[in-house]
Amino acid sequence: MRMRKKPNLGVRMERCTRVLISDPEERKGKWRELMPEAKEVFLELGCGKGRFTAETAAQNPQALYIAVERVPDAMVIAMERVCAQELHNVFFVDGDVAQLPLFFAPGEVDRIYINFCDPWPRHAKRRLTHPDFLLRYRQVLAEAGEIHFKTDNRDLFEWSLFQFPRVGFGVSEVTRDLHADGIHGVMTDYEEKFHNLGTPINRCVGTMGPLPEVPEPPAEE
């Protein structure tokens, strides 16, 4: 479903300019300057309305969070959340995930979060866990960097479990019902809605290792 246009979007964005990075390419290799005391740099792809972003950042004040979102009408809500909570370890980028290597230097990111991305049932190459994207993440992740992946889409999850190893990511913490024994970790708004409807949430962690010596065959739909 396409998000409704927010009234006074421009004015609302202006009020949150403190947390908006308008020149991400100029920040390449310099993100820690935003928070010199940061122990880690975490990157969220598609932050939506920012509940996960704000709550996770509040729980981890020692980490610098960069949230990438292409839909301004969603991102403005996330930015307002962060500003309202007076968080100073979160910044936002209105950008395309495919351009990450233009925004971040090699090894600059310690962890990537991918929460409830579009499953693109007929377009495998658009999925954020497609090997083409995973190879881009490798270009910015630190040694043994992690990808934390959550989805309610079982088909996407099972497909993704095969894609991570193809480009050198070891898979761990695999669960097909994350909240079976109670709420685990910070939820997104979307996640809470579908959990309340009884939809199991799938999750895994991909840890970057060496690239396979023998190229894997292309990902199938």
ChimeraX attribute file (.defattr): number of C-alpha atoms within 10 A of each C-alpha:
attribute: neighborCount
match mode: 1-to-1
recipient: residues
	/A:1	3
	/A:2	5
	/A:3	9
	/A:4	8
	/A:5	11
	/A:6	13
	/A:7	9
	/A:8	8
	/A:9	13
	/A:10	12
	/A:11	9
	/A:12	16
	/A:13	19
	/A:14	11
	/A:15	13
	/A:16	19
	/A:17	14
	/A:18	14
	/A:19	20
	/A:20	20
	/A:21	17
	/A:22	13
	/A:23	12
	/A:24	19
	/A:25	16
	/A:26	13
	/A:27	17
	/A:28	17
	/A:29	16
	/A:30	16
	/A:31	22
	/A:32	17
	/A:33	10
	/A:34	14
	/A:35	18
	/A:36	10
	/A:37	11
	/A:38	16
	/A:39	13
	/A:40	16
	/A:41	21
	/A:42	22
	/A:43	23
	/A:44	23
	/A:45	22
	/A:46	26
	/A:47	27
	/A:48	27
	/A:49	23
	/A:50	24
	/A:51	19
	/A:52	21
	/A:53	26
	/A:54	27
	/A:55	18
	/A:56	17
	/A:57	21
	/A:58	18
	/A:59	10
	/A:60	13
	/A:61	15
	/A:62	15
	/A:63	21
	/A:64	24
	/A:65	28
	/A:66	25
	/A:67	27
	/A:68	21
	/A:69	24
	/A:70	16
	/A:71	17
	/A:72	21
	/A:73	20
	/A:74	19
	/A:75	24
	/A:76	25
	/A:77	20
	/A:78	24
	/A:79	28
	/A:80	19
	/A:81	19
	/A:82	25
	/A:83	18
	/A:84	11
	/A:85	12
	/A:86	12
	/A:87	16
	/A:88	17
	/A:89	21
	/A:90	27
	/A:91	22
	/A:92	26
	/A:93	21
	/A:94	18
	/A:95	21
	/A:96	12
	/A:97	19
	/A:98	13
	/A:99	13
	/A:100	20
	/A:101	17
	/A:102	15
	/A:103	21
	/A:104	22
	/A:105	19
	/A:106	16
	/A:107	16
	/A:108	22
	/A:109	26
	/A:110	19
	/A:111	22
	/A:112	24
	/A:113	20
	/A:114	18
	/A:115	23
	/A:116	22
	/A:117	19
	/A:118	13
	/A:119	19
	/A:120	13
	/A:121	11
	/A:122	9
	/A:123	10
	/A:124	17
	/A:125	15
	/A:126	15
	/A:127	19
	/A:128	24
	/A:129	25
	/A:130	22
	/A:131	23
	/A:132	17
	/A:133	17
	/A:134	20
	/A:135	16
	/A:136	15
	/A:137	27
	/A:138	23
	/A:139	17
	/A:140	23
	/A:141	26
	/A:142	18
	/A:143	16
	/A:144	17
	/A:145	21
	/A:146	24
	/A:147	26
	/A:148	18
	/A:149	21
	/A:150	21
	/A:151	21
	/A:152	22
	/A:153	16
	/A:154	15
	/A:155	11
	/A:156	21
	/A:157	23
	/A:158	12
	/A:159	16
	/A:160	19
	/A:161	19
	/A:162	15
	/A:163	22
	/A:164	22
	/A:165	20
	/A:166	21
	/A:167	22
	/A:168	20
	/A:169	24
	/A:170	17
	/A:171	19
	/A:172	13
	/A:173	10
	/A:174	15
	/A:175	16
	/A:176	17
	/A:177	14
	/A:178	19
	/A:179	15
	/A:180	12
	/A:181	7
	/A:182	7
	/A:183	11
	/A:184	9
	/A:185	11
	/A:186	15
	/A:187	17
	/A:188	18
	/A:189	14
	/A:190	14
	/A:191	20
	/A:192	15
	/A:193	12
	/A:194	13
	/A:195	19
	/A:196	9
	/A:197	9
	/A:198	9
	/A:199	16
	/A:200	20
	/A:201	22
	/A:202	21
	/A:203	20
	/A:204	20
	/A:205	21
	/A:206	23
	/A:207	20
	/A:208	23
	/A:209	16
	/A:210	12
	/A:211	14
	/A:212	12
	/A:213	8
	/A:214	7
	/A:215	9
	/A:216	12
	/A:217	7
	/A:218	11
	/A:219	15
	/A:220	10
	/A:221	12
